[in-house]
Amino acid sequence: MRICLFSSKGYDSESFLAANDTPDWHLQFHEARLTADSVALASGSAVVCAFINDNLSATVLEQLAAGGTRLIALRSAGYNHVDLGAAQRLGLTVVRVPAYSPHAVAEHAVALVLALNRRIHRAFNRTREGDFSLHGLTGFDLHGKTVGVIGGGKIGQVFARIMHGFGCQVLIYDPFPLTGLDETGARQAPLEAVIARSDILSLHCPLTDASYHLINAARLQQMKRGAMLINTGRGALVDAPALIAALKSGQLGYLGLDVYEEESELFFEDHSDLPLQDDTLARLLSFPNVIVTAHQAFLTHEALGAIARTTLDNIAAWLAGQPSNEVKAGA
C-alpha cells in the first residue's frame, strides 16, 4: 500500500521511517504542499498524509478521491483546513493525531515568555556585535504575576503547571468544566476575567467559528496595559492587523507568535533571498518587543516520534475497519 506524505521535511521522513514496521507499506515523501497543482502526486495512493498548511478543500478532496485515495491521515491535531462535509460526501475517512507531546508546545510557549521578558533576542544580537550594555533589557519577575490560559486541554494545563512553578497565579478559561486543576495550581475563570486580569495571556484553544479572531481590537483593549500575549495555538485566533495598533500604542507590551493566520505560503520554507510580501507580518517583525517563530512549537524528537506512531496506528486501525481518532462533519 502506498502512503503519500505531503509537506514533508527531513525530520518527517526520519520519524516515519523509524516508526514504520509494516514492510508492505510504501511511504512516499513529497516536500510540496498539497494543492490543486500538486494533487496528481497522490494518484494511486490509498492514504494521503497531510499537514496543517496543506489544502484539503472540496476541490482537492474530489481529485484525491478520483485518484483512489480513501483515507486522509492528518499528522496534526487541528483539522480546520479540511472540508469535512466534502470528505464525508466523497466517502473519505479523515483521522488526526489528537495529542502528541503537550510538553513540546507548552514548553515553547514558556520559552517565548522568558525570551520576551528578559529580552534574550535583543541581548543575543547585541553581544555578538560587541555591545555589552544593559540599557533596554530590564525584565520583570514572573513570581507573583497573573497568567491567563485560554484553552484548558492537555497543552494548556501543562503550560499552567509550568507557570505555577514560577510562582504565578494561573487562571484558565475553557467553555467546559475542567477537572484535575489542583495538579496545575490553576483555577477556572470566565473569559473576560482571564483577559482583563492577566499580565501574560497564552492561547491554547482550537480554532472554531467561535474562537476565530478571539483576540481582536476590542479584546486587546480589555487587557492590562503592557501585558504579554503568546499564541502557539492557531494563527487565526488572533486578528493580526489589530496587534499592530496595540503594539504602537503600548497597550500590548510583548507579543510572541509561533503561528500566523497567513502562514501557509511562508512557514516551513526558506524565503531569505526574497522580499517579504506580507506587509502585516513585516510590520510585526519590526517591533523590538515581538518574537515570531515559524510554527516550530511541535518540533521535538518526542513529539515527532509520537506523531509518526499515532499516524501509522491510525492507518492500521482504518485498514482493520475500526478507524480511531476520526473526525467528521458536525462532530
Salt bridges, closest charged atoms under 4 A:
ASP12 OD1 - ARG75 NE 3.78
GLU31 OE1 - LYS9 NZ 3.87
GLU62 OE2 - ARG89 NH2 3.40
GLU192 OE2 - ARG219 NH2 3.31
ASP199 OD1 - LYS224 NZ 3.04
ASP258 OD1 - HIS108 NE2 3.59
GLU261 OE1 - HIS213 NE2 2.85
GLU263 OE2 - HIS295 ND1 2.74
GLU265 OE2 - ARG33 NH1 3.03
GLU269 OE2 - LYS9 NZ 2.70
ASP313 OD1 - ARG309 NH2 3.14
